[in-house]
Structure formats: structure tokens, C-alpha cells
Amino acid sequence: MQMAEVNHRWLLRTRPVGMPKDSDFELVEEPVPAPTEGEILVRVEMLSCDPTQRGWLGRDTYLPAVNIGEVVRSLGGGRVVRSRHPGFSEGDLVSGLVGWQDYAVIKPVGVFGVTKLPPGMPLEKALGTLGPNGLTAYFGLLDIGRPQPGETVVVSSAAGATGSLVGQIAKLKGCRAIGIAGGAEKCRWLTEVAGSDAAIDYKADRVEQKLADACPKGIDIYFDNVGGEILDAALARLAFHGRVVLCGAIADYNATEPPPGPRNYLALLNQRGRMEGFNVLDYYARAQEAVTELADWIAQGKLKDRVDVQRGLENAPAALRRLFLGQNQGKQLLRVAN
Ligand SMILES: NC(=O)c1ccc[n+]([C@@H]2O[C@H](COP(=O)([O-])OP(=O)(O)OC[C@H]3O[C@@H](n4cnc5c(N)ncnc54)[C@H](OP(=O)(O)O)[C@@H]3O)[C@@H](O)[C@H]2O)c1
């Protein structure tokens, strides 16, 4: 395979305060590295943009923070161009934590490793609907939310990579699905394409009022991707034995002060409710269950997904910001090579 002479890499220069800026990072050129025994060299083709990267840049979370001067951590995928690992061959397509760079040397084991894609699976699917976002939606809703037919499921960031799947899986399981998203276009997509029973534009509508209209019997499951005021509005409408699936809180990820606690948390007591967080990493051993069912629904035309592909490694910081500006139309990806 023809290889570029240099490896462009984005290094973390300063910990972002608020929205990540270009100047928090530095784009450097280094020689293409060589794998040693047990390692592989991957030509990165596609990067996944994920809200959790904001946490990795700032502090230790469920993974240690990225160190200053280190390559920016990112999920992505590409082709093996040199292998010194018996389980991988040149040309294999892999996905995992490849980082913001053209070439990654990887020891393919554990959380920081990569896995081979099944034959025929494109990177766009492996990084989104049949990868982390699909597993998050599937296990978050089904395992933590435990929906029953006829129940009302509300999801925030409903037109995003994860939320768009939650609403559709809720419908496939016989529930009513109400999506909350920013802007008329995303709300139109929810009701006209994704089959949501109603959509609430949190940038234009009064969310509490609209939730009351759309959920006359209350919310049985609120799948929370955003936290903040929308979480409070959903808590205020929680049904008896309602469940809040704590998936993420993107409204708070760039906050410079700790966010205020949810004001309406006593709804959990009054309604005998439950709020439970989860991390998709805990479900990777069961990934095949989800991938089989999700792939089946896609093949039958029952599950729609949207990918939003930006281009060019030089645009990595801007592509990440799109998530926090609500500019992504579905799963945000960044193509860095063909
Ligand atoms: N627990 C886990 O294991 C796990 C795994 C994956 C993802 N997550 C979480 O799931 C959530 C969604 O992630 P994703 O990858 O699917 O991203 P996404 O929903 O595709 O993209 C992020 C979206 O967040 C919305 N948003 C941004 N700022 C907001 C704000 N201040 N208030 C309300 N909405 C805002 C925007 O949509 P609008 O245009 O609608 O505002 C934006 O498009 C995140 O919280 C993420 O951390 C958790």
C-alpha cells in the first residue's frame, strides 16, 4: 500500500475551558511510526466525533484524561498497513481508539486496542449504528429502561446518533416515542422519517408544556442525553414507577462551573421512580446480541440512521465542536483518508 511520508497528528496543548478552541490543540508532522513486535500500524480513514471526548480532554473520567502533549484520543477506524501481530494482516479493516492522526501504532488488546470489522461492515456503521451508538441506545433503553408495550418513552438529543436510535427502538418495542431536539428540521425528521409520535423543539417550544401535551399519562421512560433544564422538565412529568436512563449530559460538558442539581429530583420519590446511569463499555461482551437485532431492523427498513461526514484531519477540532453547536445531522464522522 502507498504510504504518506509523514504522520499528521493533533496533540493536546491546553485543557479546554468551555467550548474547545483550535488553539487548545496543535497539528504537528512526525515520521510515520513503525510497529514493534505485537503491534500493528493502522492508516486511519475515519474518525468518530463523540461528546465523551470533551470529558477525556478535561479530566479523569471512566478513562484517564488525555495528557498534555499526547495525541487527541478518538474512536475511529482504518486499514492495517503493517502487522507484527499474528491476529492481524495487512488490509484488515479495524476500529477502536486510533486518535486524531493519519497513522496509529496500536497494541490490539483491551480498551485502547482495536477490533477487526466483520466482513462487509462499513466503517460508517461500525462507528455508529452497529457500534458504540447502537449499543448505547439498545442496552440503555432495553436493559436500563426496560420498556413495556404501550409505555411512553421520551428521549433528548433525539435526532442525534444515539437518541435517534432510542426513539426508533422504543417504537419497535411497541411504545410511544416523543423526541426532544433543537430546531424545526430535526423535529421534522423525527416525525416524518423516524416515526416519532411527537417532536419537541427545545429551542422554540416551552418544553414542560409540550411534554404535558404529548404525555398526558406521564413519562414512563426518560432517556437523558442532555441533562440540565430538559432533565428537570422530564422529571416533572415522570409517571408512577417511571425510569430515567442517565446516558449523558451534553448540556453540561462545556460548563465552567459545576451544574446545579436537578430541581425536580423529588419526583423520583413521589412517583417511586428510578434513575440509573450506565456506561456502554460494560455491555461490550454482549455486543453481538444488539448488533444482530439492529442489523436485522436496518435490513428490513425498520431502522433509519443518518450519518454526517465532514472531511479532512485538519478539521478535527471543528468537527468535534459541531456536536456542542447542534450542527451534526445524525452521527458525526470525519473522513481523513479514502
Ligand atoms: N453512557 C454511555 O455509555 C454513552 C455512550 C455514548 C454516548 N453517550 C452520551 O449520549 C449523548 C449523545 O451522544 P451522541 O454521540 O449520540 O451525540 P449526538 O446526539 O449525535 O450529538 C450531540 C447533540 O447534542 C445536542 N446538544 C448539544 N448541546 C446541547 C445542549 N446544550 N442542550 C441540549 N442538547 C444539546 C445537539 O442536538 P440538538 O441540535 O438537538 O441540540 C447535538 O447534535 C451524549 O450525552 C453522550 O455523552 C453516552
The ligand as an SDF file (V2000), in Angstrom:
LIG
                    3D

 48 52  0  0  0  0  0  0  0  0999 V2000
  -23.4480    6.2880   28.6960 N   0  0  0  0  0  0  0  0  0  0  0  0
  -22.7650    5.9060   27.6250 C   0  0  0  0  0  0  0  0  0  0  0  0
  -22.1300    4.8600   27.5970 O   0  0  0  0  0  0  0  0  0  0  0  0
  -22.7850    6.7800   26.3950 C   0  0  0  0  0  0  0  0  0  0  0  0
  -22.2980    6.3120   25.1680 C   0  0  0  0  0  0  0  0  0  0  0  0
  -22.3920    7.1400   24.0420 C   0  0  0  0  0  0  0  0  0  0  0  0
  -22.9400    8.4230   24.1760 C   0  0  0  0  0  0  0  0  0  0  0  0
  -23.3650    8.8420   25.3880 N   0  0  0  0  0  0  0  0  0  0  0  0
  -23.9650   10.1630   25.5660 C   0  0  0  0  0  0  0  0  0  0  0  0
  -25.0910   10.2400   24.7080 O   0  0  0  0  0  0  0  0  0  0  0  0
  -25.3320   11.5920   24.3720 C   0  0  0  0  0  0  0  0  0  0  0  0
  -25.4750   11.7170   22.8600 C   0  0  0  0  0  0  0  0  0  0  0  0
  -24.2390   11.3750   22.2480 O   0  0  0  0  0  0  0  0  0  0  0  0
  -24.1550   11.1590   20.6700 P   0  0  0  0  0  0  0  0  0  0  0  0
  -22.7930   10.6420   20.4000 O   0  0  0  0  0  0  0  0  0  0  0  0
  -25.3320   10.4090   20.2030 O   0  0  0  0  0  0  0  0  0  0  0  0
  -24.2010   12.6570   20.1190 O   0  0  0  0  0  0  0  0  0  0  0  0
  -25.3410   13.3180   19.2080 P   0  0  0  0  0  0  0  0  0  0  0  0
  -26.6270   13.2500   19.9400 O   0  0  0  0  0  0  0  0  0  0  0  0
  -25.2640   12.7520   17.8280 O   0  0  0  0  0  0  0  0  0  0  0  0
  -24.7990   14.8030   19.0930 O   0  0  0  0  0  0  0  0  0  0  0  0
  -24.8550   15.7100   20.1430 C   0  0  0  0  0  0  0  0  0  0  0  0
  -26.1670   16.5120   20.1180 C   0  0  0  0  0  0  0  0  0  0  0  0
  -26.3590   17.0680   21.4090 O   0  0  0  0  0  0  0  0  0  0  0  0
  -27.2780   18.1300   21.3020 C   0  0  0  0  0  0  0  0  0  0  0  0
  -26.8690   19.2290   22.1890 N   0  0  0  0  0  0  0  0  0  0  0  0
  -25.6770   19.8790   22.1950 C   0  0  0  0  0  0  0  0  0  0  0  0
  -25.6700   20.8330   23.1570 N   0  0  0  0  0  0  0  0  0  0  0  0
  -26.8980   20.7690   23.7610 C   0  0  0  0  0  0  0  0  0  0  0  0
  -27.5000   21.4910   24.8300 C   0  0  0  0  0  0  0  0  0  0  0  0
  -26.8530   22.4860   25.4650 N   0  0  0  0  0  0  0  0  0  0  0  0
  -28.7660   21.1710   25.1920 N   0  0  0  0  0  0  0  0  0  0  0  0
  -29.4350   20.1780   24.5610 C   0  0  0  0  0  0  0  0  0  0  0  0
  -28.9010   19.4470   23.5310 N   0  0  0  0  0  0  0  0  0  0  0  0
  -27.6490   19.7500   23.1530 C   0  0  0  0  0  0  0  0  0  0  0  0
  -27.2600   18.5910   19.8390 C   0  0  0  0  0  0  0  0  0  0  0  0
  -28.5290   18.2570   19.2750 O   0  0  0  0  0  0  0  0  0  0  0  0
  -29.7020   19.3760   19.1560 P   0  0  0  0  0  0  0  0  0  0  0  0
  -29.4950   20.0200   17.8300 O   0  0  0  0  0  0  0  0  0  0  0  0
  -30.9210   18.5580   19.2720 O   0  0  0  0  0  0  0  0  0  0  0  0
  -29.4840   20.3330   20.2790 O   0  0  0  0  0  0  0  0  0  0  0  0
  -26.1770   17.7250   19.2060 C   0  0  0  0  0  0  0  0  0  0  0  0
  -26.4680   17.3960   17.8730 O   0  0  0  0  0  0  0  0  0  0  0  0
  -24.1770   12.3860   24.9630 C   0  0  0  0  0  0  0  0  0  0  0  0
  -24.5690   12.9250   26.1970 O   0  0  0  0  0  0  0  0  0  0  0  0
  -23.1070   11.3330   25.1690 C   0  0  0  0  0  0  0  0  0  0  0  0
  -22.1780   11.6970   26.1730 O   0  0  0  0  0  0  0  0  0  0  0  0
  -23.2930    8.0460   26.4990 C   0  0  0  0  0  0  0  0  0  0  0  0
  1  2  1  0
  2  3  2  0
  2  4  1  0
  4  5  1  0
  4 48  2  0
  5  6  2  0
  6  7  1  0
  7  8  2  0
  8  9  1  0
  8 48  1  0
  9 10  1  0
  9 46  1  0
 10 11  1  0
 11 12  1  0
 11 44  1  0
 12 13  1  0
 13 14  1  0
 14 15  2  0
 14 16  1  0
 14 17  1  0
 17 18  1  0
 18 19  2  0
 18 20  1  0
 18 21  1  0
 21 22  1  0
 22 23  1  0
 23 24  1  0
 23 42  1  0
 24 25  1  0
 25 26  1  0
 25 36  1  0
 26 27  1  0
 26 35  1  0
 27 28  2  0
 28 29  1  0
 29 30  1  0
 29 35  2  0
 30 31  1  0
 30 32  2  0
 32 33  1  0
 33 34  2  0
 34 35  1  0
 36 37  1  0
 36 42  1  0
 37 38  1  0
 38 39  2  0
 38 40  1  0
 38 41  1  0
 42 43  1  0
 44 45  1  0
 44 46  1  0
 46 47  1  0
M  CHG  2   8   1  16  -1
M  END
$$$$
